[in-house]
C-alpha cells in the first residue's frame, strides 16, 4: 500500500472497512472458544477485508489509524470469549491489593487454608483454568492486575475494562512508533497498517487480553530510543518489555554489536538491575523457586499446536514408546539459544534498520521449535515483519487461527492435519519470500541467511 493518498476514499475502501468492522464484532460477540464453525468464517472474512485494504488503493494515515482504534474500541466491552485467562488476572490482582504475593501459593491453597480475602472465593476459583499452577505473570502484568482490581475490587467486568483500555493505549503507542520507525528507515509509514489492522492482533490483544500488547509497545519504544542513542531511556523501556513477557530476553544478543562492546559493559548490567528493581515488590525466595518451577513445566510438560517438536515427539514414540518431552523440550530450547547466539555472532552489521529482520528470525526459530504455540504468540512476529519486507508472519497469523479447531464442541482434541496445513503453508510462503527478496530486494537484510 503506498504511503499517502490525496484522492477521496473509494466505495470499495469503505466496503472492506465495514466488513472488517463487522467481522471483528462477530469475533467479539458472536463466537465461543468451542464454536470453531463460527470462529473460522469470522476470521476468514476479517482477513479477507484486511488484505484487501492493505493491498488496495492508498489509505491516508488518519483513516487506517482511526479504523484500527475503532476496531479495538468495539472489543473493549466484549468478554474475552476465546480465553479464560482474565480470571487468573483478577485473582492475582485481588491478592495484590490485599497485601498477598500471588507467587507464594497456588490458588487452591487459599481455599484449603480458609484464607478470608475479599473476592478470593470459590466462585472465582471455579473459573480458573490452572488452579494448581503458580502464577507466571511478570511485574508489568501484575501492576496492571493490581490497578484494575484496586479500581474495581469486586467487579471482574470493571477490572476487565481497565485492562483493555490500558492495552488499547499501549497498542496506539505501538502503531505510532511503527510509523515513526518506518519513516526513519525510509519505508512507507502505511506499512504499520499490517500490524494495526491485523485481525489476530486485534482479537488476541484487545479482545482476549493478552499482554503481548505491552511487551510489543515497550520493545518498539526501546528500539526508538536505541536508534536515537538515548541509552538510559532504552534500558528502562527494554526492562519494561521483558517485565511484561520474558520473550524479549532472547533478542538481546543482537544488540551487542549495535550498542558496541565498550558500552555493553554497562548497558546490560544496568538493564539487569532495572529488571530486578521491577521485581522488587514481589521478590522473595518463594518467587524464584516457584517461577523456576513454572518455566520447567513450560518446557517439560506443556504442548500445543507445535511443529518441529511434534515431529520429534513422534520419532520419540517410535523409538522409546512414550512421550520424551522431558528431554526434547529442554534440548530444543538449547538449540534455539545456540541458533540465536550463533546468528548474532555471524551478523557483522551495526545498522539499526537490520535489527527487526534479525529479531524476526529469532522469534521464527523459537516458535518453530517451541512445544507450545498459541495464536497470540504471532503478535510479535507480525509487529517485527511490519518493519521489514517479509510478510510470511502475516500469513502465519491467519493460519494460526486453525488452532482454535482443537477446542471445537468442548472436547479438546488436536487436529494434526490442520497443524500440518498451518505450518506447511507458512513454510511455502517463507521459501517464496526468500526467493522474491533475494531477487527484488538484494540489499534487504535476509535474517535467515
C-alpha positions in Angstrom: 0.0 0.0 0.0 1.5 3.4 -1.0 2.4 5.9 1.7 -0.1 8.7 1.1 -3.3 9.2 -0.9 -4.9 12.5 -1.5 -7.9 11.2 -3.5 -11.2 10.6 -2.0 -11.7 7.2 -0.4 -13.3 4.7 -2.8 -16.5 2.8 -2.1 -14.5 -0.4 -2.0 -12.4 1.0 0.8 -15.5 1.8 2.8 -16.9 -1.6 2.0 -13.9 -3.5 3.1 -13.6 -1.4 6.2 -17.2 -2.1 7.1 -16.7 -5.9 6.5 -13.6 -5.8 8.8 -15.6 -4.0 11.5 -18.5 -6.4 11.3 -16.2 -9.4 11.3 -14.3 -8.2 14.4 -17.6 -7.5 16.1 -18.7 -11.1 15.3 -15.5 -12.4 16.8 -16.1 -10.3 19.9 -19.7 -11.0 20.5 -20.8 -14.0 18.3 -18.4 -16.8 19.0 -17.2 -19.0 21.8 -13.9 -21.0 22.2 -15.9 -24.1 21.4 -17.5 -22.9 18.2 -14.8 -23.2 15.6 -17.5 -23.4 12.9 -18.2 -19.7 13.6 -14.6 -18.7 14.5 -13.2 -19.8 11.2 -15.6 -17.9 8.8 -15.4 -14.8 11.0 -11.6 -14.7 10.9 -11.7 -15.6 7.2 -13.8 -12.6 6.4 -11.8 -10.4 8.6 -8.5 -11.4 7.0 -10.0 -11.0 3.5 -11.1 -7.5 4.3 -7.7 -6.7 6.0 -5.6 -7.9 3.0 -7.9 -6.1 0.5 -7.4 -2.8 2.5 -3.7 -3.2 2.7 -3.2 -4.2 -0.9 -5.8 -1.8 -2.3 -5.8 1.9 -3.1 -3.6 4.0 -0.8 -5.1 4.9 2.6 -4.3 8.1 4.4 -2.6 7.6 7.8 -5.5 9.2 9.7 -8.0 6.8 8.1 -6.4 3.4 8.9 -5.4 4.7 12.3 -9.0 5.7 13.0 -10.2 2.3 11.8 -7.6 0.5 13.9 -8.7 2.4 17.0 -12.4 1.8 16.3 -11.8 -1.9 15.8 -10.3 -2.1 19.3 -12.9 0.1 20.9 -15.6 -2.3 19.6 -14.0 -5.1 21.6 -13.4 -3.0 24.8 -16.7 -4.1 26.4 -16.6 -7.6 25.0 -15.9 -10.6 27.3 -12.7 -12.5 26.3 -14.6 -15.4 24.7 -11.5 -17.2 23.3 -9.5 -17.2 26.5 -10.3 -17.5 30.2 -7.0 -16.1 31.5 -9.0 -13.0 32.7 -10.0 -14.8 35.9 -6.4 -15.5 36.9 -5.5 -11.9 36.2 -8.3 -10.8 38.6 -7.2 -13.5 41.1 -3.7 -12.2 41.2 -4.8 -8.6 41.3 -7.1 -9.1 44.3 -4.3 -10.9 46.1 -2.0 -7.9 45.5 -4.4 -5.2 46.6 -4.9 -7.1 49.9 -1.2 -7.4 50.5 -0.6 -11.0 49.4 2.1 -12.1 46.9 0.5 -14.1 44.1 3.7 -16.0 43.5 3.7 -17.5 47.0 0.9 -20.1 46.7 -1.2 -21.9 44.1 -4.8 -20.7 44.1 -6.1 -23.9 45.7 -4.0 -23.2 48.8 -6.2 -20.1 49.7 -9.3 -22.2 49.8 -7.8 -25.2 51.5 -6.4 -22.9 54.3 -9.7 -20.9 54.6 -8.0 -17.6 53.9 -10.6 -14.9 54.1 -9.6 -12.4 51.3 -12.3 -10.3 49.7 -13.1 -11.5 46.2 -10.9 -14.6 46.6 -13.6 -17.2 46.8 -15.0 -20.5 45.4 -16.9 -18.7 42.6 -13.8 -17.1 41.1 -11.7 -20.2 41.8 -14.1 -22.3 39.7 -13.3 -20.1 36.7 -9.6 -20.6 36.8 -8.0 -22.7 34.1 -4.9 -23.6 36.1 -5.7 -23.6 39.8 -2.9 -26.0 40.7 -0.2 -24.0 39.0 1.8 -21.0 40.3 1.2 -17.7 38.5 3.6 -16.9 35.7 2.8 -13.2 35.0 5.8 -10.8 35.4 5.7 -7.4 37.2 4.2 -5.2 34.5 1.3 -7.6 34.1 0.9 -7.8 37.9 0.9 -4.0 38.2 -1.9 -3.8 35.6 -3.8 -6.5 37.5 -3.4 -4.6 40.8 -4.5 -1.3 39.3 -7.6 -2.8 37.7 -8.7 -4.6 40.9 -7.9 -1.5 43.0 -10.3 0.5 40.8 -12.9 -2.3 40.7 -12.2 -4.6 43.7 -15.3 -6.7 43.4 -16.1 -6.5 39.7 -14.5 -8.8 37.2 -16.1 -6.8 34.4 -14.9 -3.5 35.7 -11.3 -4.8 36.1 -11.5 -6.2 32.6 -12.4 -2.8 31.1 -9.5 -1.1 32.8 -7.1 -3.8 31.5 -8.5 -3.4 28.0 -8.2 0.4 28.0 -4.6 0.1 29.2 -3.8 -2.4 26.4 -5.6 -0.1 23.9 -3.3 2.8 24.9 -0.2 0.5 24.5 -1.5 -0.6 21.1 -1.9 3.1 20.0 1.6 3.7 21.1 2.9 0.7 19.1 1.1 2.0 15.9 2.6 5.4 16.2 6.1 4.0 16.9 5.9 1.7 13.9 5.0 4.7 11.7 8.0 6.7 13.0 10.4 3.9 12.7 9.3 3.1 9.2 9.7 6.7 8.1 13.1 6.9 9.8 14.2 3.9 7.8 12.7 5.3 4.6 9.9 2.8 4.3 6.3 3.7 3.8 4.7 4.6 7.1 1.5 3.0 5.9 3.1 -0.4 6.3 2.2 0.0 10.0 -1.3 -1.0 8.9 -0.1 -4.6 8.6 0.1 -4.6 12.4 -2.6 -2.1 13.2 -5.4 -3.7 11.2 -4.3 -7.4 11.7 -7.4 -9.3 12.9 -5.4 -11.7 15.0 -3.6 -8.9 16.8 -6.8 -7.0 17.4 -8.7 -10.0 18.7 -5.9 -11.6 20.8 -4.6 -8.4 22.5 -7.7 -6.1 22.9 -10.3 -8.9 22.7 -8.7 -11.7 24.7 -6.5 -9.6 27.0 -3.1 -11.0 26.1 -0.2 -8.8 27.4 1.9 -9.1 24.2 0.4 -5.6 23.7 2.6 -4.2 26.5 5.6 -6.2 25.5 5.5 -5.0 21.9 4.9 -1.4 22.9 7.9 -1.2 25.2 10.1 -3.2 22.8 9.3 -0.7 20.0 9.9 2.2 22.4 13.3 0.7 23.3 14.2 0.5 19.6 13.2 4.1 19.1 15.4 5.2 22.0 18.3 3.0 20.8 18.2 4.5 17.3 18.3 8.0 18.9 21.2 6.9 21.2 19.2 7.5 24.3 20.8 4.6 26.1 19.3 5.0 29.6 15.8 5.5 28.3 16.2 2.4 26.1 17.3 0.4 29.1 14.1 1.3 31.0 11.9 0.6 28.0 13.6 -2.8 27.4 13.4 -3.8 31.0 9.6 -3.0 31.0 9.2 -5.1 27.8 10.9 -8.1 29.4 8.9 -7.4 32.6 5.7 -7.7 30.5 6.7 -11.0 28.9 10.0 -12.7 29.1 10.3 -13.4 25.4 12.5 -10.3 24.6 15.3 -11.9 26.6 16.2 -14.0 23.6 16.5 -10.9 21.4 19.3 -9.3 23.5 22.3 -10.9 21.7 21.6 -8.9 18.6 22.1 -5.6 20.5 25.7 -6.2 21.4 27.3 -5.3 18.1 25.0 -2.3 17.6 25.5 -0.9 21.0 29.2 -1.5 20.9 31.4 -3.7 23.1 32.5 -0.9 25.4 29.0 0.4 26.0 27.7 -3.1 26.5 29.8 -3.5 29.7 27.4 -1.1 31.5 24.3 -1.3 29.3 23.4 -4.9 30.1 24.3 -4.8 33.8 22.1 -1.7 34.1 19.3 -3.5 32.2 19.5 -6.4 34.6 19.4 -4.0 37.6 16.3 -2.2 36.3 14.7 -5.5 35.6 15.3 -6.8 39.1 14.1 -3.5 40.5 10.8 -4.0 38.8 10.6 -7.4 40.5 11.5 -5.9 43.9 7.9 -5.6 45.3 7.4 -9.3 44.6 10.8 -10.7 45.2 11.4 -13.4 47.8 12.8 -16.9 47.9 9.4 -18.5 47.1 9.1 -16.4 43.9 12.4 -17.6 42.5 11.6 -21.3 43.3 8.0 -21.1 42.0 8.9 -19.2 38.8 11.6 -21.7 38.1 9.0 -24.5 38.6 6.7 -22.8 36.1 9.4 -22.4 33.5 10.3 -26.1 33.9 6.7 -27.1 33.4 6.6 -24.9 30.3 9.5 -26.8 28.6 8.8 -30.3 30.0 5.0 -30.6 30.2 3.0 -28.1 28.2 2.4 -28.8 24.5 0.0 -27.2 22.0 -0.1 -26.6 18.2 3.7 -27.2 17.8 5.5 -28.1 14.6 9.2 -29.3 14.9 8.5 -30.6 18.4 5.6 -32.7 17.3 7.8 -34.3 14.6 10.5 -35.2 17.2 7.8 -36.4 19.7 6.6 -38.8 17.0 10.1 -40.1 16.5 10.5 -40.5 20.3 7.3 -42.6 20.4 8.7 -44.8 17.7 12.0 -45.3 19.4 11.0 -45.3 23.1 7.3 -46.0 23.1 6.4 -42.9 25.2 6.5 -39.1 25.1 10.1 -37.8 25.5 9.1 -34.2 26.2 11.2 -34.3 29.4 14.3 -34.5 27.1 13.0 -32.9 23.8 11.7 -29.7 25.4 14.9 -28.6 27.1 17.1 -29.8 24.2 15.0 -27.7 21.7 15.3 -24.7 24.0 19.1 -25.1 23.9 19.0 -25.4 20.1 17.1 -22.2 19.9 19.6 -20.5 22.1 22.6 -21.7 20.1 21.0 -20.7 16.8 20.1 -17.2 18.1 23.6 -16.6 19.6 25.3 -18.0 16.6 23.3 -15.8 14.2 24.1 -12.8 16.4 27.8 -13.6 16.3 27.8 -14.1 12.5 26.0 -10.9 11.8 28.5 -8.1 11.1 26.1 -5.3 10.6 25.7 -2.4 13.0 22.7 -0.7 11.4 19.6 -0.5 13.5 17.4 -1.0 10.4 18.6 -4.6 10.1 17.5 -5.4 13.7 13.8 -6.1 13.1 14.7 -8.7 10.5 17.1 -10.5 12.8 14.6 -10.4 15.7 12.0 -11.8 13.2 14.5 -14.7 12.6 14.8 -15.3 16.4 11.1 -15.4 17.0 10.5 -17.6 14.0 13.1 -20.1 15.2 11.7 -20.0 18.7 8.1 -20.7 17.5 9.2 -23.3 15.0 10.8 -25.3 17.8 8.6 -24.5 20.7 6.4 -27.1 22.5 3.6 -24.6 22.8 2.4 -22.1 20.1 -0.8 -20.3 21.0 -2.2 -18.0 18.3 -1.4 -14.8 20.2 2.3 -15.7 20.1 2.2 -14.5 16.5 1.6 -10.9 17.5 5.3 -10.1 18.0 6.4 -11.6 14.6 3.6 -9.6 12.9 4.9 -6.4 14.5 8.5 -7.1 13.5 7.6 -8.1 10.0 5.9 -4.8 9.6 9.3 -3.1 9.8 10.7 -5.4 7.0 9.8 -6.6 3.5 8.9 -10.0 4.9 5.2 -10.9 5.0 5.2 -14.6 6.0 4.3 -13.7 9.6 1.1 -12.1 8.3 0.1 -15.3 6.6 1.1 -17.3 9.6 -1.1 -15.1 11.8 -4.1 -16.0 9.7 -3.3 -19.7 9.6 -2.7 -19.8 13.4 -6.5 -19.4 13.8 -6.8 -23.0 12.8 -5.5 -24.0 16.2 -8.9 -23.0 17.7 -10.3 -26.1 16.0 -8.7 -28.1 18.8 -11.4 -26.8 21.2 -14.4 -27.4 19.0 -17.5 -28.7 20.7 -15.8 -28.5 24.1 -13.8 -31.6 23.5 -10.1 -30.8 23.3 -8.5 -32.8 20.5 -5.7 -31.5 18.4 -6.3 -31.8 14.6 -2.9 -32.7 13.3 -4.0 -32.3 9.7 -4.8 -28.7 10.3 -1.5 -28.2 12.2 0.3 -29.6 9.2 -1.6 -27.2 6.9 -0.7 -24.2 9.1 3.0 -24.9 9.2 3.2 -26.3 5.7 1.7 -23.3 4.0 3.8 -21.0 6.2 6.9 -22.8 5.1 5.9 -22.4 1.4 5.4 -18.7 1.9 8.8 -18.4 3.6 10.5 -20.1 0.7 8.6 -18.0 -1.8 9.6 -14.8 0.0 13.2 -15.9 0.3 13.4 -16.1 -3.5 11.4 -12.8 -4.0 13.5 -10.8 -1.6 16.8 -12.1 -2.9 15.7 -11.2 -6.4 14.0 -7.8 -5.9 15.5 -6.5 -2.7 19.1 -7.6 -2.8 20.0 -5.0 -0.1 17.2 -6.2 2.3 18.5 -7.9 5.4 17.9 -11.7 5.0 17.6 -12.8 8.6 17.5 -16.5 7.7 20.7 -16.4 5.6 
